[in-house]
């Protein structure tokens, strides 16, 4: 079953391919997504990696938490799904 991983403290220049490659050493990466600010289109410094197997995801979390990628120590843990909030479109 796929497992989603939160990756924080990313270097603002790290791209999704680099992120996916970094996690691929532990198993199949289904997706790697960096979150960008809508207004500035700049990385927010965090993202998500989805891995095919739970065991691979757990191994990646254990091995990569607090490890360096692109001169930043990553914060890596299991992603927690948030409830979707309706957008407030009042202007």
PDB file of N, CA, C and O in Angstrom:
ATOM      1  N   UNK A   1       0.850  -1.189   0.000  1.00  0.00           N
ATOM      2  CA  UNK A   1       0.000   0.000   0.000  1.00  0.00           C
ATOM      3  C   UNK A   1       0.890   1.244   0.000  1.00  0.00           C
ATOM      4  O   UNK A   1       1.837   1.315   0.783  1.00  0.00           O
ATOM      5  N   UNK A   2       0.610   2.214  -0.851  1.00  0.00           N
ATOM      6  CA  UNK A   2       1.435   3.428  -0.910  1.00  0.00           C
ATOM      7  C   UNK A   2       1.416   4.196   0.412  1.00  0.00           C
ATOM      8  O   UNK A   2       0.418   4.199   1.134  1.00  0.00           O
ATOM      9  N   UNK A   3       2.528   4.837   0.706  1.00  0.00           N
ATOM     10  CA  UNK A   3       2.638   5.632   1.921  1.00  0.00           C
ATOM     11  C   UNK A   3       3.207   6.993   1.581  1.00  0.00           C
ATOM     12  O   UNK A   3       4.179   7.100   0.833  1.00  0.00           O
ATOM     13  N   UNK A   4       2.597   8.040   2.135  1.00  0.00           N
ATOM     14  CA  UNK A   4       3.007   9.405   1.875  1.00  0.00           C
ATOM     15  C   UNK A   4       3.914   9.896   3.003  1.00  0.00           C
ATOM     16  O   UNK A   4       3.642   9.679   4.184  1.00  0.00           O
ATOM     17  N   UNK A   5       5.005  10.566   2.602  1.00  0.00           N
ATOM     18  CA  UNK A   5       6.016  11.045   3.541  1.00  0.00           C
ATOM     19  C   UNK A   5       6.104  12.566   3.433  1.00  0.00           C
ATOM     20  O   UNK A   5       6.131  13.124   2.336  1.00  0.00           O
ATOM     21  N   UNK A   6       6.148  13.219   4.580  1.00  0.00           N
ATOM     22  CA  UNK A   6       6.379  14.661   4.633  1.00  0.00           C
ATOM     23  C   UNK A   6       7.889  14.896   4.663  1.00  0.00           C
ATOM     24  O   UNK A   6       8.607  14.222   5.401  1.00  0.00           O
ATOM     25  N   UNK A   7       8.370  15.845   3.870  1.00  0.00           N
ATOM     26  CA  UNK A   7       9.788  16.203   3.852  1.00  0.00           C
ATOM     27  C   UNK A   7       9.888  17.712   4.053  1.00  0.00           C
ATOM     28  O   UNK A   7       9.481  18.490   3.191  1.00  0.00           O
ATOM     29  N   UNK A   8      10.431  18.115   5.195  1.00  0.00           N
ATOM     30  CA  UNK A   8      10.553  19.527   5.517  1.00  0.00           C
ATOM     31  C   UNK A   8      11.991  19.998   5.522  1.00  0.00           C
ATOM     32  O   UNK A   8      12.922  19.196   5.451  1.00  0.00           O
ATOM     33  N   UNK A   9      12.160  21.300   5.606  1.00  0.00           N
ATOM     34  CA  UNK A   9      13.462  21.972   5.623  1.00  0.00           C
ATOM     35  C   UNK A   9      14.232  21.753   4.326  1.00  0.00           C
ATOM     36  O   UNK A   9      15.457  21.633   4.337  1.00  0.00           O
ATOM     37  N   UNK A  10      13.509  21.702   3.210  1.00  0.00           N
ATOM     38  CA  UNK A  10      14.143  21.547   1.903  1.00  0.00           C
ATOM     39  C   UNK A  10      14.850  22.837   1.494  1.00  0.00           C
ATOM     40  O   UNK A  10      14.393  23.936   1.807  1.00  0.00           O
ATOM     41  N   UNK A  11      15.949  22.688   0.805  1.00  0.00           N
ATOM     42  CA  UNK A  11      16.612  23.814   0.178  1.00  0.00           C
ATOM     43  C   UNK A  11      15.649  24.370  -0.880  1.00  0.00           C
ATOM     44  O   UNK A  11      15.004  23.597  -1.589  1.00  0.00           O
ATOM     45  N   UNK A  12      15.548  25.679  -0.993  1.00  0.00           N
ATOM     46  CA  UNK A  12      14.605  26.279  -1.935  1.00  0.00           C
ATOM     47  C   UNK A  12      14.942  25.963  -3.389  1.00  0.00           C
ATOM     48  O   UNK A  12      14.100  26.130  -4.271  1.00  0.00           O
ATOM     49  N   UNK A  13      16.165  25.508  -3.641  1.00  0.00           N
ATOM     50  CA  UNK A  13      16.585  25.163  -5.005  1.00  0.00           C
ATOM     51  C   UNK A  13      16.446  23.680  -5.327  1.00  0.00           C
ATOM     52  O   UNK A  13      16.677  23.281  -6.468  1.00  0.00           O
ATOM     53  N   UNK A  14      16.076  22.856  -4.355  1.00  0.00           N
ATOM     54  CA  UNK A  14      15.885  21.429  -4.602  1.00  0.00           C
ATOM     55  C   UNK A  14      14.652  21.246  -5.482  1.00  0.00           C
ATOM     56  O   UNK A  14      13.602  21.832  -5.220  1.00  0.00           O
ATOM     57  N   UNK A  15      14.785  20.427  -6.529  1.00  0.00           N
ATOM     58  CA  UNK A  15      13.632  20.194  -7.398  1.00  0.00           C
ATOM     59  C   UNK A  15      13.052  18.796  -7.143  1.00  0.00           C
ATOM     60  O   UNK A  15      13.624  17.995  -6.404  1.00  0.00           O
ATOM     61  N   UNK A  16      11.914  18.530  -7.769  1.00  0.00           N
ATOM     62  CA  UNK A  16      11.200  17.279  -7.520  1.00  0.00           C
ATOM     63  C   UNK A  16      11.974  16.059  -7.995  1.00  0.00           C
ATOM     64  O   UNK A  16      11.909  15.004  -7.364  1.00  0.00           O
ATOM     65  N   UNK A  17      12.707  16.185  -9.096  1.00  0.00           N
ATOM     66  CA  UNK A  17      13.512  15.051  -9.571  1.00  0.00           C
ATOM     67  C   UNK A  17      14.604  14.704  -8.570  1.00  0.00           C
ATOM     68  O   UNK A  17      14.841  13.530  -8.288  1.00  0.00           O
ATOM     69  N   UNK A  18      15.264  15.717  -8.033  1.00  0.00           N
ATOM     70  CA  UNK A  18      16.327  15.497  -7.032  1.00  0.00           C
ATOM     71  C   UNK A  18      15.746  14.836  -5.790  1.00  0.00           C
ATOM     72  O   UNK A  18      16.346  13.919  -5.230  1.00  0.00           O
ATOM     73  N   UNK A  19      14.580  15.302  -5.363  1.00  0.00           N
ATOM     74  CA  UNK A  19      13.913  14.740  -4.188  1.00  0.00           C
ATOM     75  C   UNK A  19      13.552  13.271  -4.425  1.00  0.00           C
ATOM     76  O   UNK A  19      13.800  12.423  -3.568  1.00  0.00           O
ATOM     77  N   UNK A  20      12.976  12.976  -5.574  1.00  0.00           N
ATOM     78  CA  UNK A  20      12.608  11.591  -5.905  1.00  0.00           C
ATOM     79  C   UNK A  20      13.840  10.695  -5.947  1.00  0.00           C
ATOM     80  O   UNK A  20      13.818   9.584  -5.416  1.00  0.00           O
ATOM     81  N   UNK A  21      14.907  11.168  -6.572  1.00  0.00           N
ATOM     82  CA  UNK A  21      16.140  10.372  -6.648  1.00  0.00           C
ATOM     83  C   UNK A  21      16.702  10.074  -5.270  1.00  0.00           C
ATOM     84  O   UNK A  21      17.213   8.981  -5.027  1.00  0.00           O
ATOM     85  N   UNK A  22      16.610  11.043  -4.364  1.00  0.00           N
ATOM     86  CA  UNK A  22      17.144  10.872  -3.009  1.00  0.00           C
ATOM     87  C   UNK A  22      16.392   9.761  -2.255  1.00  0.00           C
ATOM     88  O   UNK A  22      16.993   9.016  -1.481  1.00  0.00           O
ATOM     89  N   UNK A  23      15.089   9.659  -2.486  1.00  0.00           N
ATOM     90  CA  UNK A  23      14.286   8.646  -1.798  1.00  0.00           C
ATOM     91  C   UNK A  23      14.290   7.302  -2.519  1.00  0.00           C
ATOM     92  O   UNK A  23      13.990   6.278  -1.905  1.00  0.00           O
ATOM     93  N   UNK A  24      14.621   7.285  -3.802  1.00  0.00           N
ATOM     94  CA  UNK A  24      14.567   6.062  -4.610  1.00  0.00           C
ATOM     95  C   UNK A  24      15.549   4.998  -4.142  1.00  0.00           C
ATOM     96  O   UNK A  24      15.376   3.823  -4.466  1.00  0.00           O
ATOM     97  N   UNK A  25      16.570   5.378  -3.389  1.00  0.00           N
ATOM     98  CA  UNK A  25      17.517   4.391  -2.874  1.00  0.00           C
ATOM     99  C   UNK A  25      16.854   3.418  -1.890  1.00  0.00           C
ATOM    100  O   UNK A  25      17.429   2.380  -1.560  1.00  0.00           O
ATOM    101  N   UNK A  26      15.652   3.752  -1.425  1.00  0.00           N
ATOM    102  CA  UNK A  26      14.950   2.900  -0.460  1.00  0.00           C
ATOM    103  C   UNK A  26      13.794   2.117  -1.073  1.00  0.00           C
ATOM    104  O   UNK A  26      13.253   1.216  -0.432  1.00  0.00           O
ATOM    105  N   UNK A  27      13.409   2.446  -2.300  1.00  0.00           N
ATOM    106  CA  UNK A  27      12.315   1.736  -2.957  1.00  0.00           C
ATOM    107  C   UNK A  27      11.692   2.597  -4.044  1.00  0.00           C
ATOM    108  O   UNK A  27      12.185   3.677  -4.370  1.00  0.00           O
ATOM    109  N   UNK A  28      10.603   2.094  -4.591  1.00  0.00           N
ATOM    110  CA  UNK A  28       9.935   2.773  -5.699  1.00  0.00           C
ATOM    111  C   UNK A  28       9.215   4.030  -5.226  1.00  0.00           C
ATOM    112  O   UNK A  28       8.374   3.983  -4.329  1.00  0.00           O
ATOM    113  N   UNK A  29       9.560   5.147  -5.845  1.00  0.00           N
ATOM    114  CA  UNK A  29       8.911   6.424  -5.557  1.00  0.00           C
ATOM    115  C   UNK A  29       7.796   6.621  -6.582  1.00  0.00           C
ATOM    116  O   UNK A  29       8.049   6.667  -7.785  1.00  0.00           O
ATOM    117  N   UNK A  30       6.574   6.735  -6.100  1.00  0.00           N
ATOM    118  CA  UNK A  30       5.430   6.951  -6.982  1.00  0.00           C
ATOM    119  C   UNK A  30       5.299   8.416  -7.378  1.00  0.00           C
ATOM    120  O   UNK A  30       4.920   8.727  -8.507  1.00  0.00           O
ATOM    121  N   UNK A  31       5.613   9.313  -6.450  1.00  0.00           N
ATOM    122  CA  UNK A  31       5.569  10.735  -6.750  1.00  0.00           C
ATOM    123  C   UNK A  31       6.422  11.511  -5.752  1.00  0.00           C
ATOM    124  O   UNK A  31       6.635  11.077  -4.620  1.00  0.00           O
ATOM    125  N   UNK A  32       6.897  12.655  -6.196  1.00  0.00           N
ATOM    126  CA  UNK A  32       7.614  13.597  -5.336  1.00  0.00           C
ATOM    127  C   UNK A  32       7.101  14.974  -5.709  1.00  0.00           C
ATOM    128  O   UNK A  32       7.153  15.372  -6.873  1.00  0.00           O
ATOM    129  N   UNK A  33       6.603  15.700  -4.716  1.00  0.00           N
ATOM    130  CA  UNK A  33       5.987  16.993  -4.993  1.00  0.00           C
ATOM    131  C   UNK A  33       6.488  18.032  -4.002  1.00  0.00           C
ATOM    132  O   UNK A  33       6.401  17.836  -2.790  1.00  0.00           O
ATOM    133  N   UNK A  34       7.004  19.116  -4.509  1.00  0.00           N
ATOM    134  CA  UNK A  34       7.415  20.238  -3.676  1.00  0.00           C
ATOM    135  C   UNK A  34       6.299  21.271  -3.719  1.00  0.00           C
ATOM    136  O   UNK A  34       5.728  21.535  -4.776  1.00  0.00           O
ATOM    137  N   UNK A  35       5.995  21.850  -2.574  1.00  0.00           N
ATOM    138  CA  UNK A  35       4.907  22.817  -2.472  1.00  0.00           C
ATOM    139  C   UNK A  35       5.453  24.220  -2.744  1.00  0.00           C
ATOM    140  O   UNK A  35       6.468  24.630  -2.180  1.00  0.00           O
ATOM    141  N   UNK A  36       4.753  24.947  -3.623  1.00  0.00           N
ATOM    142  CA  UNK A  36       5.157  26.291  -4.017  1.00  0.00           C
ATOM    143  C   UNK A  36       4.135  27.319  -3.572  1.00  0.00           C
ATOM    144  O   UNK A  36       2.937  27.039  -3.526  1.00  0.00           O
ATOM    145  N   UNK A  37       4.613  28.509  -3.246  1.00  0.00           N
ATOM    146  CA  UNK A  37       3.751  29.638  -2.927  1.00  0.00           C
ATOM    147  C   UNK A  37       3.024  30.071  -4.198  1.00  0.00           C
ATOM    148  O   UNK A  37       3.660  30.254  -5.237  1.00  0.00           O
ATOM    149  N   UNK A  38       1.727  30.235  -4.134  1.00  0.00           N
ATOM    150  CA  UNK A  38       0.928  30.590  -5.315  1.00  0.00           C
ATOM    151  C   UNK A  38       1.275  31.967  -5.867  1.00  0.00           C
ATOM    152  O   UNK A  38       1.250  32.180  -7.079  1.00  0.00           O
ATOM    153  N   UNK A  39       1.595  32.886  -4.988  1.00  0.00           N
ATOM    154  CA  UNK A  39       1.835  34.254  -5.433  1.00  0.00           C
ATOM    155  C   UNK A  39       3.241  34.462  -5.976  1.00  0.00           C
ATOM    156  O   UNK A  39       3.422  35.153  -6.979  1.00  0.00           O
ATOM    157  N   UNK A  40       4.241  33.868  -5.321  1.00  0.00           N
ATOM    158  CA  UNK A  40       5.631  34.104  -5.723  1.00  0.00           C
ATOM    159  C   UNK A  40       6.198  32.971  -6.577  1.00  0.00           C
ATOM    160  O   UNK A  40       7.247  33.128  -7.202  1.00  0.00           O
ATOM    161  N   UNK A  41       5.508  31.834  -6.605  1.00  0.00           N
ATOM    162  CA  UNK A  41       5.971  30.635  -7.299  1.00  0.00           C
ATOM    163  C   UNK A  41       7.331  30.156  -6.782  1.00  0.00           C
ATOM    164  O   UNK A  41       8.099  29.533  -7.515  1.00  0.00           O
ATOM    165  N   UNK A  42       7.617  30.452  -5.516  1.00  0.00           N
ATOM    166  CA  UNK A  42       8.843  30.027  -4.864  1.00  0.00           C
ATOM    167  C   UNK A  42       8.534  28.843  -3.945  1.00  0.00           C
ATOM    168  O   UNK A  42       7.461  28.774  -3.346  1.00  0.00           O
ATOM    169  N   UNK A  43       9.479  27.925  -3.844  1.00  0.00           N
ATOM    170  CA  UNK A  43       9.311  26.779  -2.963  1.00  0.00           C
ATOM    171  C   UNK A  43       9.028  27.243  -1.536  1.00  0.00           C
ATOM    172  O   UNK A  43       9.605  28.224  -1.068  1.00  0.00           O
ATOM    173  N   UNK A  44       8.141  26.532  -0.854  1.00  0.00           N
ATOM    174  CA  UNK A  44       7.869  26.818   0.548  1.00  0.00           C
ATOM    175  C   UNK A  44       8.822  26.056   1.469  1.00  0.00           C
ATOM    176  O   UNK A  44       8.754  26.199   2.690  1.00  0.00           O
ATOM    177  N   UNK A  45       9.709  25.248   0.888  1.00  0.00           N
ATOM    178  CA  UNK A  45      10.701  24.544   1.694  1.00  0.00           C
ATOM    179  C   UNK A  45      10.216  23.216   2.252  1.00  0.00           C
ATOM    180  O   UNK A  45      10.837  22.651   3.153  1.00  0.00           O
ATOM    181  N   UNK A  46       9.104  22.716   1.716  1.00  0.00           N
ATOM    182  CA  UNK A  46       8.652  21.380   2.121  1.00  0.00           C
ATOM    183  C   UNK A  46       7.943  20.720   0.956  1.00  0.00           C
ATOM    184  O   UNK A  46       7.572  21.363  -0.027  1.00  0.00           O
ATOM    185  N   UNK A  47       7.766  19.419   1.097  1.00  0.00           N
ATOM    186  CA  UNK A  47       7.095  18.676   0.053  1.00  0.00           C
ATOM    187  C   UNK A  47       6.679  17.299   0.540  1.00  0.00           C
ATOM    188  O   UNK A  47       6.740  17.002   1.733  1.00  0.00           O
ATOM    189  N   UNK A  48       6.260  16.470  -0.392  1.00  0.00           N
ATOM    190  CA  UNK A  48       5.775  15.135  -0.077  1.00  0.00           C
ATOM    191  C   UNK A  48       6.319  14.132  -1.072  1.00  0.00           C
ATOM    192  O   UNK A  48       6.444  14.411  -2.264  1.00  0.00           O
ATOM    193  N   UNK A  49       6.639  12.957  -0.554  1.00  0.00           N
ATOM    194  CA  UNK A  49       7.083  11.843  -1.388  1.00  0.00           C
ATOM    195  C   UNK A  49       6.127  10.695  -1.111  1.00  0.00           C
ATOM    196  O   UNK A  49       5.832  10.388   0.044  1.00  0.00           O
ATOM    197  N   UNK A  50       5.648  10.065  -2.168  1.00  0.00           N
ATOM    198  CA  UNK A  50       4.789   8.894  -2.007  1.00  0.00           C
ATOM    199  C   UNK A  50       5.569   7.682  -2.479  1.00  0.00           C
ATOM    200  O   UNK A  50       6.051   7.637  -3.610  1.00  0.00           O
ATOM    201  N   UNK A  51       5.688   6.691  -1.589  1.00  0.00           N
ATOM    202  CA  UNK A  51       6.440   5.483  -1.902  1.00  0.00           C
ATOM    203  C   UNK A  51       5.486   4.305  -2.018  1.00  0.00           C
ATOM    204  O   UNK A  51       4.453   4.249  -1.350  1.00  0.00           O
ATOM    205  N   UNK A  52       5.855   3.368  -2.877  1.00  0.00           N
ATOM    206  CA  UNK A  52       4.984   2.241  -3.192  1.00  0.00           C
ATOM    207  C   UNK A  52       4.753   1.313  -1.999  1.00  0.00           C
ATOM    208  O   UNK A  52       3.632   0.851  -1.784  1.00  0.00           O
ATOM    209  N   UNK A  53       5.794   1.039  -1.232  1.00  0.00           N
ATOM    210  CA  UNK A  53       5.707   0.068  -0.137  1.00  0.00           C
ATOM    211  C   UNK A  53       5.888   0.738   1.225  1.00  0.00           C
ATOM    212  O   UNK A  53       6.714   1.638   1.379  1.00  0.00           O
ATOM    213  N   UNK A  54       5.107   0.289   2.209  1.00  0.00           N
ATOM    214  CA  UNK A  54       5.235   0.794   3.578  1.00  0.00           C
ATOM    215  C   UNK A  54       6.639   0.593   4.133  1.00  0.00           C
ATOM    216  O   UNK A  54       7.192   1.484   4.778  1.00  0.00           O
ATOM    217  N   UNK A  55       7.210  -0.576   3.880  1.00  0.00           N
ATOM    218  CA  UNK A  55       8.533  -0.899   4.425  1.00  0.00           C
ATOM    219  C   UNK A  55       9.595   0.044   3.864  1.00  0.00           C
ATOM    220  O   UNK A  55      10.485   0.488   4.589  1.00  0.00           O
ATOM    221  N   UNK A  56       9.499   0.343   2.586  1.00  0.00           N
ATOM    222  CA  UNK A  56      10.443   1.265   1.953  1.00  0.00           C
ATOM    223  C   UNK A  56      10.287   2.662   2.538  1.00  0.00           C
ATOM    224  O   UNK A  56      11.276   3.349   2.791  1.00  0.00           O
ATOM    225  N   UNK A  57       9.061   3.074   2.750  1.00  0.00           N
ATOM    226  CA  UNK A  57       8.794   4.391   3.322  1.00  0.00           C
ATOM    227  C   UNK A  57       9.354   4.488   4.738  1.00  0.00           C
ATOM    228  O   UNK A  57       9.978   5.488   5.092  1.00  0.00           O
ATOM    229  N   UNK A  58       9.138   3.466   5.538  1.00  0.00           N
ATOM    230  CA  UNK A  58       9.657   3.455   6.911  1.00  0.00           C
ATOM    231  C   UNK A  58      11.178   3.496   6.918  1.00  0.00           C
ATOM    232  O   UNK A  58      11.779   4.197   7.732  1.00  0.00           O
ATOM    233  N   UNK A  59      11.806   2.743   6.007  1.00  0.00           N
ATOM    234  CA  UNK A  59      13.267   2.749   5.904  1.00  0.00           C
ATOM    235  C   UNK A  59      13.769   4.139   5.517  1.00  0.00           C
ATOM    236  O   UNK A  59      14.767   4.610   6.063  1.00  0.00           O
ATOM    237  N   UNK A  60      13.090   4.794   4.581  1.00  0.00           N
ATOM    238  CA  UNK A  60      13.483   6.132   4.150  1.00  0.00           C
ATOM    239  C   UNK A  60      13.326   7.143   5.287  1.00  0.00           C
ATOM    240  O   UNK A  60      14.194   7.992   5.488  1.00  0.00           O
ATOM    241  N   UNK A  61      12.239   7.054   6.017  1.00  0.00           N
ATOM    242  CA  UNK A  61      12.009   7.962   7.147  1.00  0.00           C
ATOM    243  C   UNK A  61      13.125   7.802   8.180  1.00  0.00           C
ATOM    244  O   UNK A  61      13.697   8.790   8.641  1.00  0.00           O
ATOM    245  N   UNK A  62      13.428   6.569   8.538  1.00  0.00           N
ATOM    246  CA  UNK A  62      14.471   6.306   9.533  1.00  0.00           C
ATOM    247  C   UNK A  62      15.837   6.786   9.078  1.00  0.00           C
ATOM    248  O   UNK A  62      16.580   7.392   9.850  1.00  0.00           O
ATOM    249  N   UNK A  63      16.163   6.516   7.832  1.00  0.00           N
ATOM    250  CA  UNK A  63      17.503   6.825   7.334  1.00  0.00           C
ATOM    251  C   UNK A  63      17.700   8.297   6.990  1.00  0.00           C
ATOM    252  O   UNK A  63      18.802   8.820   7.154  1.00  0.00           O
ATOM    253  N   UNK A  64      16.659   8.977   6.517  1.00  0.00           N
ATOM    254  CA  UNK A  64      16.840  10.322   5.981  1.00  0.00           C
ATOM    255  C   UNK A  64      16.465  11.447   6.935  1.00  0.00           C
ATOM    256  O   UNK A  64      16.827  12.598   6.692  1.00  0.00           O
ATOM    257  N   UNK A  65      15.747  11.143   8.014  1.00  0.00           N
ATOM    258  CA  UNK A  65      15.397  12.201   8.950  1.00  0.00           C
ATOM    259  C   UNK A  65      16.678  12.792   9.553  1.00  0.00           C
ATOM    260  O   UNK A  65      17.535  12.067  10.059  1.00  0.00           O
ATOM    261  N   UNK A  66      16.784  14.102   9.487  1.00  0.00           N
ATOM    262  CA  UNK A  66      17.928  14.860   9.992  1.00  0.00           C
ATOM    263  C   UNK A  66      19.209  14.639   9.182  1.00  0.00           C
ATOM    264  O   UNK A  66      20.299  14.970   9.650  1.00  0.00           O
ATOM    265  N   UNK A  67      19.086  14.083   7.970  1.00  0.00           N
ATOM    266  CA  UNK A  67      20.240  13.914   7.083  1.00  0.00           C
ATOM    267  C   UNK A  67      20.263  15.050   6.069  1.00  0.00           C
ATOM    268  O   UNK A  67      19.228  15.646   5.771  1.00  0.00           O
ATOM    269  N   UNK A  68      21.427  15.341   5.551  1.00  0.00           N
ATOM    270  CA  UNK A  68      21.612  16.486   4.675  1.00  0.00           C
ATOM    271  C   UNK A  68      21.255  16.189   3.218  1.00  0.00           C
ATOM    272  O   UNK A  68      21.594  15.137   2.675  1.00  0.00           O
ATOM    273  N   UNK A  69      20.572  17.133   2.615  1.00  0.00           N
ATOM    274  CA  UNK A  69      20.325  17.142   1.176  1.00  0.00           C
ATOM    275  C   UNK A  69      20.455  18.595   0.726  1.00  0.00           C
ATOM    276  O   UNK A  69      19.758  19.470   1.240  1.00  0.00           O
ATOM    277  N   UNK A  70      21.328  18.849  -0.212  1.00  0.00           N
ATOM    278  CA  UNK A  70      21.547  20.202  -0.735  1.00  0.00           C
ATOM    279  C   UNK A  70      21.798  21.214   0.391  1.00  0.00           C
ATOM    280  O   UNK A  70      21.212  22.296   0.410  1.00  0.00           O
ATOM    281  N   UNK A  71      22.673  20.844   1.321  1.00  0.00           N
ATOM    282  CA  UNK A  71      23.131  21.706   2.428  1.00  0.00           C
ATOM    283  C   UNK A  71      22.062  22.018   3.474  1.00  0.00           C
ATOM    284  O   UNK A  71      22.193  22.989   4.219  1.00  0.00           O
ATOM    285  N   UNK A  72      21.011  21.210   3.537  1.00  0.00           N
ATOM    286  CA  UNK A  72      19.974  21.388   4.565  1.00  0.00           C
ATOM    287  C   UNK A  72      19.690  20.041   5.220  1.00  0.00           C
ATOM    288  O   UNK A  72      19.637  19.019   4.535  1.00  0.00           O
ATOM    289  N   UNK A  73      19.506  20.030   6.547  1.00  0.00           N
ATOM    290  CA  UNK A  73      19.130  18.807   7.254  1.00  0.00           C
ATOM    291  C   UNK A  73      17.622  18.632   7.160  1.00  0.00           C
ATOM    292  O   UNK A  73      16.852  19.458   7.650  1.00  0.00           O
ATOM    293  N   UNK A  74      17.218  17.548   6.525  1.00  0.00           N
ATOM    294  CA  UNK A  74      15.803  17.294   6.268  1.00  0.00           C
ATOM    295  C   UNK A  74      15.049  16.896   7.529  1.00  0.00           C
ATOM    296  O   UNK A  74      15.611  16.285   8.438  1.00  0.00           O
ATOM    297  N   UNK A  75      13.780  17.247   7.569  1.00  0.00           N
ATOM    298  CA  UNK A  75      12.838  16.708   8.557  1.00  0.00           C
ATOM    299  C   UNK A  75      11.933  15.763   7.783  1.00  0.00           C
ATOM    300  O   UNK A  75      11.194  16.188   6.895  1.00  0.00           O
ATOM    301  N   UNK A  76      11.993  14.493   8.118  1.00  0.00           N
ATOM    302  CA  UNK A  76      11.272  13.475   7.357  1.00  0.00           C
ATOM    303  C   UNK A  76      10.401  12.677   8.323  1.00  0.00           C
ATOM    304  O   UNK A  76      10.896  12.120   9.303  1.00  0.00           O
ATOM    305  N   UNK A  77       9.102  12.626   8.040  1.00  0.00           N
ATOM    306  CA  UNK A  77       8.201  11.783   8.830  1.00  0.00           C
ATOM    307  C   UNK A  77       6.963  11.429   8.015  1.00  0.00           C
ATOM    308  O   UNK A  77       6.757  11.938   6.913  1.00  0.00           O
ATOM    309  N   UNK A  78       6.159  10.557   8.574  1.00  0.00           N
ATOM    310  CA  UNK A  78       4.943  10.144   7.878  1.00  0.00           C
ATOM    311  C   UNK A  78       4.014  11.342   7.743  1.00  0.00           C
ATOM    312  O   UNK A  78       3.806  12.086   8.702  1.00  0.00           O
ATOM    313  N   UNK A  79       3.462  11.523   6.564  1.00  0.00           N
ATOM    314  CA  UNK A  79       2.536  12.632   6.328  1.00  0.00           C
ATOM    315  C   UNK A  79       1.216  12.354   7.031  1.00  0.00           C
ATOM    316  O   UNK A  79       0.744  11.218   7.077  1.00  0.00           O
ATOM    317  N   UNK A  80       0.642  13.397   7.568  1.00  0.00           N
ATOM    318  CA  UNK A  80      -0.663  13.305   8.224  1.00  0.00           C
ATOM    319  C   UNK A  80      -1.662  14.023   7.337  1.00  0.00           C
ATOM    320  O   UNK A  80      -1.513  15.211   7.054  1.00  0.00           O
ATOM    321  N   UNK A  81      -2.677  13.299   6.902  1.00  0.00           N
ATOM    322  CA  UNK A  81      -3.695  13.889   6.029  1.00  0.00           C
ATOM    323  C   UNK A  81      -4.490  14.938   6.788  1.00  0.00           C
ATOM    324  O   UNK A  81      -4.970  14.692   7.895  1.00  0.00           O
ATOM    325  N   UNK A  82      -4.624  16.110   6.180  1.00  0.00           N
ATOM    326  CA  UNK A  82      -5.437  17.172   6.764  1.00  0.00           C
ATOM    327  C   UNK A  82      -6.798  17.173   6.104  1.00  0.00           C
ATOM    328  O   UNK A  82      -6.961  16.748   4.960  1.00  0.00           O
ATOM    329  N   UNK A  83      -7.773  17.662   6.854  1.00  0.00           N
ATOM    330  CA  UNK A  83      -9.093  17.827   6.254  1.00  0.00           C
ATOM    331  C   UNK A  83      -9.030  18.981   5.278  1.00  0.00           C
ATOM    332  O   UNK A  83      -8.377  19.992   5.535  1.00  0.00           O
ATOM    333  N   UNK A  84      -9.705  18.825   4.169  1.00  0.00           N
ATOM    334  CA  UNK A  84      -9.771  19.918   3.193  1.00  0.00           C
ATOM    335  C   UNK A  84     -10.676  21.003   3.743  1.00  0.00           C
ATOM    336  O   UNK A  84     -11.792  20.739   4.191  1.00  0.00           O
ATOM    337  N   UNK A  85     -10.173  22.229   3.700  1.00  0.00           N
ATOM    338  CA  UNK A  85     -10.982  23.357   4.131  1.00  0.00           C
ATOM    339  C   UNK A  85     -11.543  24.051   2.906  1.00  0.00           C
ATOM    340  O   UNK A  85     -10.831  24.220   1.916  1.00  0.00           O
ATOM    341  N   UNK A  86     -12.786  24.451   2.950  1.00  0.00           N
ATOM    342  CA  UNK A  86     -13.307  25.207   1.814  1.00  0.00           C
ATOM    343  C   UNK A  86     -12.582  26.543   1.720  1.00  0.00           C
ATOM    344  O   UNK A  86     -12.263  27.171   2.730  1.00  0.00           O
ATOM    345  N   UNK A  87     -12.334  26.956   0.500  1.00  0.00           N
ATOM    346  CA  UNK A  87     -11.650  28.231   0.302  1.00  0.00           C
ATOM    347  C   UNK A  87     -12.605  29.372   0.511  1.00  0.00           C
ATOM    348  O   UNK A  87     -13.771  29.320   0.119  1.00  0.00           O
ATOM    349  N   UNK A  88     -12.090  30.394   1.130  1.00  0.00           N
ATOM    350  CA  UNK A  88     -12.867  31.605   1.346  1.00  0.00           C
ATOM    351  C   UNK A  88     -12.561  32.551   0.197  1.00  0.00           C
ATOM    352  O   UNK A  88     -11.477  33.130   0.132  1.00  0.00           O
ATOM    353  N   UNK A  89     -13.505  32.706  -0.695  1.00  0.00           N
ATOM    354  CA  UNK A  89     -13.292  33.538  -1.882  1.00  0.00           C
ATOM    355  C   UNK A  89     -13.881  34.939  -1.740  1.00  0.00           C
ATOM    356  O   UNK A  89     -14.240  35.567  -2.737  1.00  0.00           O
ATOM    357  N   UNK A  90     -13.979  35.419  -0.532  1.00  0.00           N
ATOM    358  CA  UNK A  90     -14.503  36.774  -0.328  1.00  0.00           C
ATOM    359  C   UNK A  90     -13.431  37.792  -0.653  1.00  0.00           C
ATOM    360  O   UNK A  90     -12.289  37.673  -0.209  1.00  0.00           O
ATOM    361  N   UNK A  91     -13.805  38.790  -1.427  1.00  0.00           N
ATOM    362  CA  UNK A  91     -12.888  39.888  -1.732  1.00  0.00           C
ATOM    363  C   UNK A  91     -13.613  41.184  -1.583  1.00  0.00           C
ATOM    364  O   UNK A  91     -13.028  42.246  -1.793  1.00  0.00           O
TER     365      UNK A  91
END
